[in-house]
Amino acid sequence: MRRRDFITFFGGAAATWPLVAHAQKSLPRIGWLVFGDAERLGPVDQSLKDALAQAGILDGRNVEIVFRYANGLPDRLVELATELVAQRPTLLLAIGGDVIKPLFEASKGSVPIVGGVSDNPIRSGIAVSLARPSKNFTGITFLTDEMAAKRIELLKQVAPNVRKVGVIFNPQHFDDEVTFARRGAESLDLELTAYPLNVIADLDTALKGVEASRADALLVISSRLTGVVAAKIAQYGQEHRLPVIASWREFADSGALLSYGPSRSFEAKRLVGYVKKILNGEKPADLPIEQPVKFELVINLKTAKVIGLTVPPSLLGRADDVIE
């Protein structure tokens, strides 16, 4: 190769991604723990995977990505987390506090972890503070406790005759959304009753409690567990002509009346910046955990028709997406 060609090639390669220069030695290894299965990544994990590729972080070219899939079985997470740590990865990656916690415990502080969590990382023990995590985890929080009162306000706008609100939540999910929702309900003179969901089998009991209390609306606190039963809760709402609201758009997609909260698929893309920084030697303890920046209001007009509600035009005009 002529000297001029060599210089041109070397300069171009260096500009694409700093890690390419080290590829001949050994590729940095990313251990990725996925709650779902290999056949079809969930929309949030897929969004992150696409964003990594778009940023030039490519499996087999400048990084090695080792996947482990729990296939929707929470009991497998601890075992799979241990397997990934044994692979001696440069960093660990995951979406969801329930997935990151096993990685955190298995790594014993020895491996950087990047991820997105919808529970409170401080309460769950994986960070000391958002500004300075001080441990081996950093990333994005989808936490929107303060927005719970806003969801109650939206409920009142779309269903002004609501008086009693049933709340379905997972007590094992580390957040304070029920508390904030209760405050919002009190300010609007609404009665709020919470029904815990520790396992899927609790749903029938919770819904019987909702019916016995004569609740005329449902607020679902988004979590992995409530997400699994989102379609059943939405179906209950439609059958009993109750508006159902939540924070994740997956609930509106499943038939809830509306969702308002962070766009987790968008936020997941922001994790790429953390991956780059850690692969280039920065420590997660020094990288602030960032809060959501993009929120979306999704309204399911099909559901509104089923339960006999007319969505105010002013609210429809503010929606980021309308399901018709």
N, C-alpha and C positions, 0 to 999 in steps of 0.2 A: 504494500500500500504506500502511495506517495505521501510525503510528509504533509502536504497541504490537505489531502483527503483525510489523513488521520486526524488532523486538528479539527477539521469540519465535523467529522463523525463524533469525535470525543466531546466537542462543545455541544452538539445537538443532544447527545445522550444525557449529558449532565443536566441539561435544562429540563428534561421531562420529569424526573423524580430523583431526589438525592440518593435514594436507597439503591438505585441501579448500579452505582459504582461498587457496591458491596456484594452484588449478586454472585460473583465468582467465588466468594468465600463461603457464605451460607446465607440463605434467605431468612429474613425475620419471620417468625412464626406467630400467627394469630389463632388463638383457640376460641371458637365461636360456639356458645351453647344456645340452642334453639328450643323453645318450648314445644313447637309443633313438629312436623315431619319433613322429610326431604322431598316428598312428592310436590308439596306446594307450600312455599313460605308464606306466612301471613303478610298482609300489606305493609306493616311497619318494618319488619325484617327485610322484606323485598326492597323497600325504599332505600334502606341503608346499603344493601348489597349493590344496588344499581348506582348509588352515589359513590361508593368506593371505586367501582369500575370507571365511572366518569372522571374521577379524580386521578386516575392512572394507577391506582393500587390494585394490581391484578394478580390473582392467584396463579402461582407457577412461573410468573415473570419476575416480579420484584418482592413478592411475599409468598408465604405458604399459609393457606387457610385450612385449619383442621376443624371440621364440624362434628358436633355431637347433637343428636336429636332426641328429645324426650318423648316425642310422639303423643304429646298431650297428657302424659302421665307424670304428675308432680313427684311421685315416689321415686322416680328415676333420676331426678335432678342431682341429688347428692352424689350418687355413684358416677354419673357422667361428668360432674364437675371435678371429681377426683381424677378421673381418667385424663381430662384435659390438662390439669396441672402437671400430671406425670409426663406430659409431652414436652415439658420445659418451654412453654411459649414465651415470646417476647411480650405479648399482652393478651388479655382475655377480653372477650366482647360478648355482650348480651343485651336483650331488650326485656325489661320487666324486673321489678324488684324481687319477685319470687324466684327468678332465674339467677339474678346477680348475687343474692345472699348466699346460696351454696358455693358459688365461685369465690366469694369473699372469704368464707370460712375455710374452704379447701386450700386456698392460696396462702393462708396464714400471713398475709401482708407481704409476700415475697414476689408477687407478680402484679404489674399494673392492670387495672380493670377499667374499661370504658363501657358506658351503657346509658340507657334511658330508663328512668324509673317513674312510676306514677304514685308511689308512696313517698313518705317523707324520709329522705336519706339520713337525716340526723336522728330521728326517732327509731329508725331501723338499725342504727349503729354502724352504718358503713361510711359515715363522714362526721367530722366534728362541726363543720359549718359549711354553708354554701360558698362563702367567699374564700375559705381556705380549708379544703376537705381534710388535709393532714393525715390521710390514710392512703390506701392504695386504690381507691375508687374515685373516678370523676366522670363527668358527662353532662347529661341534660335531665332535668326533672320535668315531668308532665304535671306535677302537682298544681292543683287549682282550687285549693280550699276556699280562698276568698271569693271565688266565682260561684260558689254554691248558692249564695244569696241572690246573685244575678239570675241563676237558673229558676229560682223560686219566683223572681220578678217576671221573667219571661212566661212562666206557667200562668201567672195571674193575668198577663196580657192576652194570652191566647185562650184562656178559659176563666173569664172573670167571675164565674159563679162558684168556683172551687172554694171549699171551706176546710176540708180535711185532707191532708196529704200523708200517704204512707211512704216510708223510706225503706228500701231494701239495700242492705249493705253487708260487707264482709268485715267482721270485727278484727280479723287477723291482718287486715290491710292497714298499714300504718299511715293514717291521715286523719285530719280533723274536719272533714267535709260535713259530717252530720252536725257537728257543733255550729258551723257557719250557716248551714241550711236552716237550723233551728232558729238562729238569730234572724235570718231573713224572713222566716215564716212569722215570727212574733211581730216584726215591724209591719206586716201586712195583715195582722190579725187572723192568721191561719193556724190550725191545729196540726201539729206534726207528730206522727208516731213511727218509731223505727222498729224494723224487723230484721234480726240478724240472720245471716246466711253463712254458716261455717263450712258446710259441705253442700253439694248439689241436692242431696236428699232433703235438706231443710226448706227447699223452695215451696213445697206444697203447704207446709205449716205456716210459712210466712204469708202466702197468698190467702190462706184461710183467715189469718189474723187481719189482713187488709180488708177482706170482705166483712168480717165480724165488726170491724170498727166503722164500717160504712164510709170508708175513704172514697173521695171522688177524684183522686189523682194519685199518680205514683212518681216518685223521684228515685232513680236508681243510681247508687254511688258506684261509679265505674271501677272495675278491678278485673283481674283475670277470671275469678270465679263468677262474678255477676255477668261477665261477658259471655261465658259458656252458656248461660241460661237466658241470654238476651232475647232470643226469638220466643221463648216460652212466656217471658214476662210481657213482651209486646203482644203476643196472642191473647193473653189474659186481659190486657188493657182493651184490646179491640172487642173481645167478647162481652166485656162488662162496660163498654163505652166509657173508658177512663183514659184521660191523657197520660202518657208515659214520657218522661223526659230524663236525659242523662247528659254526660259530658262528651263521650266518645261518639264519633259519627257512625261507628259500627252498630250502635243501638238504633239510630234512625234508619240505617240500611236494613235492620232486622225487623222494622215495623213500629218502632216507637214514634211518637208524634214529632219530637224534635230533639236535637242534641246541640249543645253549645259548650265548646271547650277548645283546648289546643289541638292543632292538626298534628297528630303524632307522626304521621308519615313524613310531613315536612320537617318536624323537629328532629327526627331520626337522621336526616341527611346532615344535620349540623355536627353529628358525632364524628364525621370524617375529619374535621379539623383536629379533634382530640387524638384520633388515631395517628395522624401525621406527626403531631407534636411529640407523642410518646415514642413513636418509631424513630424519631430523631433525637431522643435522649432526654426529653423533659419528664418530670415526675408528676404523677397524678395528684400527689399531695399538695402541689403548688398551683394546680390549674382549677380555677373556680368552677363550681357546678352552676350551669346557666339555667334560667327559667324560660318558659315558653315565650315566643315572640309572635307566633301566628295563631290566631284563633278562628274558628269557623262555626257559623250557625247553619244547621241543616234542618230543613222542615220537610216532613213526609206528608204531602197533600193527600195521598191515597189513604193514609191512616186517618187524617182529619175528616175525610168524607165518610169513612166507615163508622167513626164514633160520633158523627153529627156535629162537628165543629167547623166554624168558618174562621179561617185565619185572617186577622186584620191585614189589609193591604200594606200598612206601614211596616208590619213585621216581615211580610213577604219581601218587601223592598230591601230589607236589611240582610236577607238570607244570602249566604254564600253558595248554597246549593238547595234546590227544591226537587224533591222526588215526586214525580207525577205518574 
